[in-house]
Structures are given as structure tokens and as C-alpha cells.
Amino acid sequence: MMIVPSFEVVMRWLSQGQFPHYLCDQCHGIHVVDLQSLEGVLESRLFVENDGIMFTTELEIRPTALLPLVADLGRLNMNYPALKVFVDVVDDNLPRLMICDSLATAAGLTDEQLHLFMRTTIEATQQLYGECEQMGFLNPPEEAMPPGSAMH
């Protein structure tokens, strides 16, 4: 049966579909454990809005990788057509690669459709994460850096 899912319904469907998730007291998003647990992932959240669901994941980018990453954004967006990929640069923080997907729910949704959306978005995001890791775009954790090496 197709319904316009509420926040509570989405939470129940995520549990039924065995998508590990949790709520934090800092935001109104549903954190997705499968992506949130990857090194370099700052946030991976699902937002339930009135007319749709938005899935966002933020990766911390090495400052020196910003220029090559921006040059590669067109290709990344073409290789992952379901995802919207862009860079967010704020003065106080390291640059972030924003990965987003959305699902319109105004006409209704089933639990199977949500599960398919979650599986495909998680898989595409994991593939994009792996590509960014291989290209050296991600900011490595400080303890993984060799002693005496400086980050520029």
C-alpha cells in the first residue's frame, strides 16, 4: 500500500529493512550507520521532509585535493547519475564533498521502494567513497599520517 511516509514510518521501515540507523540530539536527521562508520565520513543522514526524503553524506576532503576534486566533479556526477555530488567550502572548516540523493514521496511510497532507494544510494555512495579514497581526495585521520608529516 502506498502512503506518504511520516518520520516514524520511515524509522520503522528502516528497521524492518535492517538498515542500521540512529538518532542524535544535534539534528533532525536519521544517521545511517553503514556509511557513517567509514573513515572520513563526517555525516550520513536521511531527512524526512513533507514532500520527499533526502539522503546526504559528507566526506572530509584534503585541502590539497580540492582543486583536482573540483576539476573531476563533472565526471563524478556523470558516473553516479542518481547522486548529486558537489563541494562545500566554509572558511572555518576543511572542504567537504557533499553526496546527495532524494526521493519524492508526495504521491506515496511503499516500504519496498524505500528499501530499494536505501540500497542503491548506499551502494553508489560506497563506490564513490572508494573512488575518492583511491584518488587521494579524502582527508586521512591524523593518527594514520607518518610522524613529522605536515598537512598543507
DALINFEN-V725229 format. One record per residue. RES is the residue in one small letter. BURIAL is 1 if it has 16 or more other C-alpha atoms within 10 Angstrom, else 0. Layout:
res->RES burial->BURIAL
res->RES burial->BURIAL
This chain:
res->m burial->0
res->m burial->0
res->i burial->0
res->v burial->1
res->p burial->1
res->s burial->0
res->f burial->1
res->e burial->0
res->v burial->0
res->v burial->1
res->m burial->1
res->r burial->0
res->w burial->1
res->l burial->1
res->s burial->0
res->q burial->0
res->g burial->1
res->q burial->0
res->f burial->1
res->p burial->0
res->h burial->1
res->y burial->0
res->l burial->0
res->c burial->0
res->d burial->0
res->q burial->0
res->c burial->0
res->h burial->0
res->g burial->1
res->i burial->1
res->h burial->1
res->v burial->1
res->v burial->0
res->d burial->0
res->l burial->1
res->q burial->1
res->s burial->0
res->l burial->0
res->e burial->0
res->g burial->1
res->v burial->1
res->l burial->0
res->e burial->1
res->s burial->1
res->r burial->1
res->l burial->1
res->f burial->1
res->v burial->1
res->e burial->0
res->n burial->0
res->d burial->0
res->g burial->1
res->i burial->1
res->m burial->1
res->f burial->1
res->t burial->1
res->t burial->1
res->e burial->1
res->l burial->1
res->e burial->1
res->i burial->1
res->r burial->1
res->p burial->1
res->t burial->0
res->a burial->1
res->l burial->1
res->l burial->0
res->p burial->0
res->l burial->1
res->v burial->0
res->a burial->0
res->d burial->0
res->l burial->1
res->g burial->0
res->r burial->0
res->l burial->1
res->n burial->1
res->m burial->0
res->n burial->0
res->y burial->0
res->p burial->0
res->a burial->0
res->l burial->1
res->k burial->1
res->v burial->1
res->f burial->1
res->v burial->1
res->d burial->0
res->v burial->0
res->v burial->0
res->d burial->0
res->d burial->0
res->n burial->0
res->l burial->0
res->p burial->1
res->r burial->1
res->l burial->1
res->m burial->1
res->i burial->1
res->c burial->1
res->d burial->1
res->s burial->1
res->l burial->1
res->a burial->0
res->t burial->1
res->a burial->0
res->a burial->0
res->g burial->0
res->l burial->1
res->t burial->0
res->d burial->1
res->e burial->0
res->q burial->0
res->l burial->1
res->h burial->1
res->l burial->0
res->f burial->1
res->m burial->1
res->r burial->0
res->t burial->0
res->t burial->1
res->i burial->1
res->e burial->0
res->a burial->1
res->t burial->1
res->q burial->0
res->q burial->0
res->l burial->1
res->y burial->1
res->g burial->0
res->e burial->0
res->c burial->1
res->e burial->1
res->q burial->0
res->m burial->0
res->g burial->1
res->f burial->1
res->l burial->1
res->n burial->1
res->p burial->1
res->p burial->0
res->e burial->0
res->e burial->0
res->a burial->0
res->m burial->0
res->p burial->0
res->p burial->0
res->g burial->0
res->s burial->0
res->a burial->0
res->m burial->0
res->h burial->0
